[in-house]
Amino acid sequence: MEKPGSDYIIVSDLHLGPGRNSATQRFFHLENFFFDQEFLLFCRFLIRKASEAGRPLTVILNGDILDLLRVDRVDDQHRERFRRREARGLSRLGYPSIQAEFEAKAAAITSGHPVFFQALAELLEAEHTVV
């Protein structure tokens, strides 16, 4: 929940896809977001300005942050991990194969954009809010 007196920053429509291949460091062919480092610098700027102002910050991720349609291939390791959960009956959505695919694609995006998620972690570590 946002803190009273927060400054609000709204970010939307980033459309993160599978990011970079960890082995080759090349972007996957469907990637549309190439600004991980810039996003990290932006978040560090926000943290610094919030500290100078003495005000808490709430960053709102307002949709279309993860673009699952851009993930055309899912690493077998990711897929298998979620299929095992599905086999144990741990699906919460009621559609086990859909949830397993969603989780595998989200994991692929997360592993392809470690700097982006580091930026969000730095906001949280600085005791700001991410919604």
C-alpha positions in Angstrom: 0.0 0.0 0.0 1.2 3.5 -0.8 2.5 5.6 2.1 0.7 8.9 3.0 2.3 11.9 1.4 4.0 9.9 -1.3 5.1 11.3 -4.6 3.7 9.2 -7.4 5.5 8.0 -10.5 3.4 6.1 -13.1 5.2 3.9 -15.6 3.4 1.9 -18.3 3.6 0.2 -21.6 7.2 -1.0 -21.3 6.4 -4.3 -23.0 9.4 -6.3 -21.6 9.9 -9.5 -23.6 12.5 -12.3 -23.2 15.4 -9.8 -23.0 18.9 -11.0 -23.6 20.2 -14.5 -24.1 22.4 -15.1 -21.0 24.9 -17.1 -23.0 25.3 -14.8 -26.1 24.2 -11.5 -24.5 22.2 -10.8 -27.7 18.6 -9.7 -27.5 16.0 -12.2 -28.5 14.4 -11.5 -31.9 11.0 -10.4 -30.4 12.4 -8.1 -27.7 11.0 -4.6 -27.6 12.5 -3.1 -24.5 16.2 -2.2 -24.7 16.5 0.3 -21.8 17.2 -1.8 -18.7 20.3 0.2 -17.8 18.4 3.5 -18.4 15.6 2.3 -16.2 18.1 1.5 -13.4 19.6 5.0 -13.7 16.0 6.5 -13.7 15.1 4.6 -10.5 18.4 5.7 -8.8 17.6 9.3 -9.8 14.1 8.9 -8.2 15.6 7.4 -5.1 18.0 10.3 -4.8 15.4 13.0 -5.4 13.0 11.4 -2.9 15.8 11.3 -0.3 16.6 14.9 -0.9 12.9 15.9 -0.6 12.5 13.7 2.5 9.3 12.2 0.9 8.4 8.6 0.3 7.9 7.5 -3.3 5.3 5.3 -4.9 6.1 3.8 -8.3 3.0 2.5 -10.1 3.5 -0.1 -12.8 0.4 0.7 -14.7 0.0 -2.2 -17.2 1.8 -3.7 -20.2 5.0 -4.1 -18.3 5.5 -7.8 -19.1 4.6 -8.7 -22.6 4.0 -12.4 -22.6 3.1 -12.5 -26.3 6.7 -11.6 -27.1 8.0 -14.8 -25.5 7.7 -17.3 -28.3 10.1 -19.9 -26.8 10.3 -20.9 -23.2 13.4 -22.5 -21.7 12.7 -26.1 -21.0 14.1 -25.7 -17.5 11.5 -23.0 -16.8 8.7 -25.0 -18.3 9.6 -28.2 -16.5 9.8 -26.5 -13.2 6.2 -25.2 -13.5 4.9 -28.4 -15.0 6.1 -30.3 -11.9 4.2 -27.8 -9.7 1.2 -28.3 -11.9 1.5 -32.1 -11.5 1.5 -31.7 -7.7 -1.8 -29.8 -8.0 -0.4 -26.4 -7.1 -2.2 -24.4 -9.8 -4.2 -21.5 -8.4 -6.0 -20.4 -11.5 -7.8 -23.7 -12.2 -6.2 -23.9 -15.6 -3.0 -25.8 -14.9 -1.4 -25.7 -18.3 -2.2 -22.0 -18.8 -0.8 -21.1 -15.4 2.4 -23.2 -16.0 2.9 -21.4 -19.4 2.3 -18.0 -17.8 4.8 -18.7 -15.0 7.4 -20.0 -17.4 7.0 -17.0 -19.7 7.2 -14.6 -16.7 10.3 -16.4 -15.5 11.9 -16.1 -18.9 11.2 -12.3 -18.9 12.6 -12.0 -15.4 15.8 -13.8 -16.3 16.2 -11.8 -19.5 15.9 -8.5 -17.7 17.9 -8.8 -14.5 18.9 -5.1 -14.5 15.3 -4.0 -14.8 14.3 -6.1 -11.8 17.4 -4.9 -9.9 16.1 -1.4 -10.3 12.7 -2.3 -8.8 14.6 -4.1 -5.9 16.6 -0.9 -5.3 13.4 1.1 -5.0 12.1 -1.4 -2.4 15.4 -1.6 -0.5 15.2 2.2 -0.2 11.8 1.7 1.5 9.8 3.1 -1.4 6.6 1.4 -2.7 6.1 -0.4 -6.0 2.5 -1.1 -7.0 
